[in-house]
């Protein structure tokens, strides 16, 4: 099957730069993240970028969207305590809910 690459709409955040920003945000956590949690955040970073793109034009800065999504992953990790059976489902819900809350705090709507 042939893969078709469609041009991204103008103003779409660059994936590589977004992933680098998420990696940089990890250094700001205190206490420092465990290696296992850091690896999980790196694995889920493309998901955070994907979900954040849905909210990018609603009045919140791109780094704030990424930060909220990543913090939601950390909360999901703490809630599930690394239980992979629950973690992916819980993390997806947490990221979306965090971005909706962020939109509501900034008056940008965000109802999904």
C-alpha positions in Angstrom: 0.0 0.0 0.0 1.3 3.4 -0.9 1.6 6.1 1.8 0.3 9.5 0.9 1.7 12.5 2.7 -0.7 15.4 3.0 0.6 18.9 3.6 -0.1 20.1 7.1 -2.3 23.2 7.6 -0.3 26.4 8.1 0.6 27.0 11.7 0.7 23.3 12.6 3.3 22.8 15.3 6.4 20.8 14.1 6.4 17.3 15.6 10.2 17.2 16.1 10.3 20.5 17.9 7.2 19.5 20.0 8.8 16.3 21.1 12.0 18.2 22.0 9.9 20.6 24.1 8.2 17.7 25.9 11.6 16.2 26.7 12.9 19.6 28.0 9.8 19.9 30.2 10.7 16.6 31.9 13.8 18.3 33.5 11.5 20.6 35.5 9.9 18.0 37.7 10.9 17.8 41.3 11.5 15.2 42.5 13.2 14.0 39.4 11.3 11.4 37.3 12.1 7.7 37.6 13.8 6.2 34.5 10.7 4.1 33.9 8.3 7.1 34.1 10.6 9.2 31.8 10.7 6.3 29.3 6.9 6.1 29.4 6.6 9.9 28.9 8.9 9.7 25.9 6.9 6.8 24.4 3.6 8.7 24.8 4.9 12.1 23.7 3.6 11.7 20.1 0.1 11.0 21.6 0.3 14.2 23.7 1.3 16.2 20.6 -1.6 14.6 18.6 -4.2 15.5 21.1 -2.8 18.9 21.8 -3.1 19.8 18.1 -6.8 19.5 18.4 -6.8 22.4 20.8 -4.0 24.6 19.3 -6.2 27.3 17.9 -8.3 27.9 21.0 -6.2 30.6 22.6 -3.7 28.7 24.7 0.0 28.7 24.0 1.4 25.6 22.5 3.9 24.9 25.4 1.1 25.2 27.9 -0.9 22.6 26.0 2.1 20.2 25.9 2.8 20.8 29.6 -0.8 20.1 30.6 -0.8 16.9 28.6 2.5 15.7 30.0 1.4 16.5 33.6 -1.8 14.5 32.9 0.4 11.5 31.9 2.4 11.8 35.2 -0.9 11.9 37.2 -2.1 8.8 35.3 1.1 7.0 36.0 0.8 7.8 39.7 -2.8 6.7 39.8 -2.2 3.4 38.0 1.2 2.9 39.6 2.6 1.5 36.4 -0.2 -1.1 35.8 -0.1 -1.4 32.0 -3.6 -2.9 31.9 -5.1 0.4 33.1 -2.4 2.9 32.2 -3.0 3.5 28.5 -6.8 3.9 28.9 -6.5 6.1 32.0 -3.7 8.2 30.4 -5.7 8.9 27.3 -8.6 10.1 29.3 -6.4 12.1 31.6 -4.7 13.9 28.7 -8.0 14.9 27.0 -9.6 15.9 30.3 -6.5 18.1 31.2 -6.6 19.9 27.9 -10.4 20.5 28.2 -9.9 21.9 31.7 -7.1 24.1 30.4 -9.4 25.5 27.7 -12.1 26.2 30.1 -9.7 28.0 32.5 -8.6 30.2 29.6 -12.1 30.8 28.3 -11.5 28.9 25.1 -14.4 26.4 25.4 -12.9 23.0 24.8 -16.1 20.9 25.0 -15.4 17.7 23.1 
